[in-house]
Amino acid sequence: TTDTLILFVVDASGSMSARQRMETVKGAVLALLADAYQQRDRVGIIAFRGLKAEVLLQPTRSVELAEKQLQRLPTGGRTPLAHALALTYETIRRITLNEPDQSILLIVLSDGKA
């Protein structure tokens, strides 16, 4: 394929609610989503908070759906980074098995606080 899959891995733990961190992250992702739309790239979102990570949005070209998922993303709890990275690995592995030529851009957004 000639498009790029942009996979956002977003920290939604409790520390992200302090000092407008999550709002800053959402603003940055929304700007990147606008660029992805212009380039006709696909986007996916993995969020991690509390005890686990989850795929919020499977890869899609629907920037509108990505925006909705991102806007509804709550914050709270711990930072399960290891689970997020394992889920990210599995997601990328699954995609590349089905689409070996798929270019993937991984963007991890976190404040680095456990």
C-alpha positions in Angstrom: 0.0 0.0 0.0 1.1 3.6 -0.5 -0.7 5.0 2.5 0.7 5.2 6.0 -1.0 3.8 9.1 -0.5 6.3 12.0 -1.0 4.4 15.2 -1.5 6.7 18.3 -0.8 5.1 21.7 -2.2 7.6 24.2 -1.6 7.7 28.0 -4.9 8.4 29.6 -3.8 7.8 33.2 -4.7 10.1 36.1 -1.5 12.1 35.8 -2.6 13.2 32.3 -5.5 15.2 33.8 -3.1 17.5 35.6 -1.9 20.8 34.0 -4.0 20.4 30.9 -1.7 17.5 29.7 -4.6 15.6 28.1 -5.9 18.6 26.4 -2.5 19.3 25.0 -2.2 15.7 23.7 -5.7 15.9 22.2 -4.8 19.1 20.4 -1.6 17.6 19.0 -3.4 14.4 17.8 -6.2 16.5 16.2 -3.6 18.4 14.3 -2.0 15.2 13.1 -5.4 13.8 12.2 -6.0 16.7 9.9 -2.8 16.0 8.1 -3.6 12.3 7.9 -6.9 13.2 6.3 -5.2 15.3 3.6 -2.6 12.5 3.0 -5.4 9.9 2.9 -3.6 7.9 5.6 -5.3 5.6 8.0 -5.3 6.1 11.8 -5.7 3.9 14.8 -5.8 4.7 18.5 -4.7 2.6 21.5 -5.3 4.1 24.9 -3.9 3.0 28.3 -5.1 3.8 31.8 -6.1 2.0 35.0 -5.1 -1.7 34.7 -5.1 -2.1 30.9 -4.7 -0.8 27.4 -7.3 -1.1 24.8 -7.7 -0.5 21.1 -10.1 2.4 20.9 -10.1 2.6 17.2 -9.1 0.0 14.7 -7.2 1.4 11.7 -9.6 3.5 9.6 -9.6 6.4 7.2 -12.4 8.0 9.2 -10.7 11.0 10.8 -14.1 12.0 12.2 -14.4 8.7 14.1 -10.9 9.1 15.4 -11.8 12.6 16.7 -14.9 11.3 18.4 -13.0 8.5 20.2 -10.3 10.9 21.3 -12.7 13.5 22.6 -14.5 10.9 24.7 -11.3 9.5 26.1 -11.5 9.8 30.0 -8.4 10.0 32.2 -7.8 8.2 35.5 -6.0 5.5 37.2 -2.5 4.0 36.8 -0.2 4.0 33.8 -0.1 0.4 32.4 2.7 1.2 29.9 3.9 -2.4 29.6 0.4 -3.6 28.6 0.1 -0.8 26.1 3.4 -1.7 24.5 2.4 -5.4 24.3 -0.9 -4.5 22.8 0.8 -2.2 20.3 3.2 -4.9 19.3 0.4 -7.4 18.8 -1.6 -4.9 16.8 1.3 -4.0 14.5 2.2 -7.7 14.1 -1.4 -8.5 13.1 -1.4 -5.7 10.6 1.9 -6.5 9.0 0.9 -10.2 8.6 -2.1 -9.2 6.6 -0.4 -6.2 4.8 3.4 -6.8 4.7 4.1 -3.6 2.8 2.1 -1.4 5.1 4.1 1.6 6.3 3.4 2.3 10.0 4.1 5.4 12.0 3.9 4.8 15.8 3.3 7.8 18.0 3.4 7.3 21.8 2.1 10.2 23.8 2.7 10.1 27.6 3.9 12.4 30.4 6.2 9.6 31.5 4.8 9.5 35.0 3.9 6.1 36.5 
